[in-house]
């Protein structure tokens, strides 16, 4: 586990953004577990909500302006690949964002600094922070700079969208197998509920996934299983 760092200057260099309001960046990097019911500490869930909308708009605008002959259905599919949790997690790893998140000791001890859902949510919160601090033009440039590789992969169909099907394909190469997806828990309010899924192959646990729907959590579990067994590399 990497050591925690609160060096915002170091992170700003990675992000290539200088925040006028450092508090908004601090809030974006604060997980709800760190607040632990303390009203004086702001955490990043509201920023996640805004960041998701800003990211959707930026990517939608880019696809609309640059792929004029593509129908709505194709654009929607491409956008869903670009803004999915897996893509956000890829960005988070590039920034090494887990090192900078304020979280409780309990969350940290259970692997919070590497948890896909926490890291991807933090990316959305940072996008919102850039938008609030610098405006839409700057955040749009920020998104394009960081997502250009993912956009290119999505446009050229080089990103796997259905990880469950891919997992089934690779596991059945050596014969019939039993693949089981188990919902282990869910948490959060009804409008923002997170689902946790565990995938097993022949009763061997290969991956865990989190998502804002059961389907998404199963896809993320399959993605982790493919990564853990070295069948898939980003």
N, C-alpha and C positions, 0 to 999 in steps of 0.2 A: 504494500500500500504506500502510495506516494505521500510525502509530508505536505501538510496543509500550508498554503501560502496566502497571505493577505496583501501581497504586493500588487496594488492596483496598477501602478506604473508599468510593471512587467506585463500584466495582462493587456493593458491598453496598447502596448507595442505589438503584441500578437494580433490583437483585433484591428490594429491600425486606425484606432479611433481615440481621440482625446475628449473625455467627458468634461463639460463645463460643471455639471452637477455630479459630484462623486457619489452622493447619496443614492441617486437613482441606480447607479451601477452596483452599489452595495446591496440595495434591495433586490436587484435582479439575481444576485449571487446568494441570497439567503433563502434556505429551504424552510418550509413550515415547521419542521421538527426543531429547528434552532429557536424559534419564537416560543414554542411550548406554552401557548396560552397567554404570553405576555403581550398586552396590547401596545406597549411602547415600542416593540420590535416589528418592523414591517418585513413581510416575506413576499416571495415572488409570484404567487398564484394569480393575482390580478394582472401582473405584467405578462404572464404566460398567455392569458386570454387575449390581450391586446396584440402581443407578438404574433400569435397564430393568425389573426386577421390581417395584420400588416404583411406577413410573409405570403399569405394567400393572394392578397391584392398585387403585390410586386411580381410574383410568378405568373399570375393570370394576365397581367398587363404585358409582360414580356412575351408570353406565348401568343397572345392575341395580336400583338404588333408584328411579330416575326414569323408567324406561320399562318398567313392569311388564307390559305387554301384548305386548311385542316378544319373538319367539322367540330362542333361543340363536344361530341362524345370523345373524340381523340384528344382534344385539349384537356378535357376533364381528367382523363386517364393519365396523361403525362404529368399534369399538376399533382395528382394524388401520389405519384411515385416520388416527385421532387420534394414534396413537403411532408412525407411520411416520417414516422418516428425513427426508422432506420437511417434515413438521410440526415436527420437532425443529430443523431448519435454520431454519425461519421464526422460531422462538423465539430461536435463537442470534443471528439478525440483529437482532431487536428489542433484545436485550441488548448488541449490538455485541461479542459475546464474543471474537471473533478478536483483539481488541486486548490481551486479558489472558492469553492462553495462553502458557505457557513451552514453547518448542520449539527444536530445533536451528536453526542458521543455514541449513543445507542445506534443511531442511523449509520454513523461512520463504521462502527464495529461490525455491522451486518452487511458491509460492502456498499454502502451508499455512494461512495465516491466513484464507483464504477457502474452503478445501476443505470441501465438504459433509460428508464423513464425519467429519473431525476436529471440526468445529463441533457436529454433532449428537451425537457421542459425548461431547463435553464437557458438553452440556446434561444428558445422563443422569448423568454424574459429579457435576454440581452438585446434581441432585435427590437423589442418594445422600448427598452431604455435608450437605444440609439435614436429611435424615432422621436421620443419625447424630448431628448436633449438636443437633437440636431435637425429634426424635420424629415419630411418624406424624401426629398431629393437625396439627402445623405444616406438615409437608411436603405433606399433603393440601390444606390451604388454599393453599399456595404453588403447587401444580399447578393447582388450580381457577382461581386468579387469573390465571395465565399462559396457560392453555390454553382459557379460556372461549370465545374467538372461534373457535378451531379446532373445538372441540366443537360449537358452534352451526352452523358450516358443514357439518360431517360429518353432523349430525342432519338438516339440511335439504337434503342431497345437493348441496351447492355446492362440493364438492371433487372434482376428477377423480382417480379411482383408477387407471384404465388409461391411462397416458400414451402407451404404445406405439400403442394404437388411435387416440387423439386425434391423435398426430403423423401417422399414416397418413392420417387423414381430412383434415387441413388441408393436407398436402402434395399430395394427389391432387385438390385443388380445381381446379388448373390443368392436370390431365392425369396420365397414368401416371408414376410415379417409382420409382426403385430405392432402397429403404431397407435399409441393412446394419448389423447390430450385430456388433462385433468385440471379443472378449475380449482385452484387451491384456496383462493380467497378473493374478496373484493372489498373496496373501501372508498370513502368519499361520498359527497352528496349525489342525489340521483342525476343531476344535470352534468356532473363531472366525475362520474364513477370510474374507478380504475379496476381492471380485472387482471388477475395473476393466474397464469397457466403454466403447467409443467408437462413436457412431452417426454414419453418413454418409448423406447423401441425394444421389443421383447423384454419388457419390464425393467430395462436399464434406463435410468433418467439421463437424457442427453442435453436438455435445455430448458430454460425458464424464460417466459416472456410476460410483458406487461402492456396493456393497451386500454383505450377508452371504450372498447367494446370487446365481447368475447372473441369475435372473429379476429380483431386486430391483435389481441394477446396471443392467440394461437399462432398467427402468422409470425409474430416476433419470437415465440418459443421455437418454432421450426427454423427460423433464421439463426438463432443461437445454437441449435443442434447442428446445423450445417457448418457453422463456424467452429464449433467445439470439436467436430470430427474431421476438420480440414477439407471438407467437400466443397466449401465455398470461400473465396477470398474477395474482399472488396477491391 
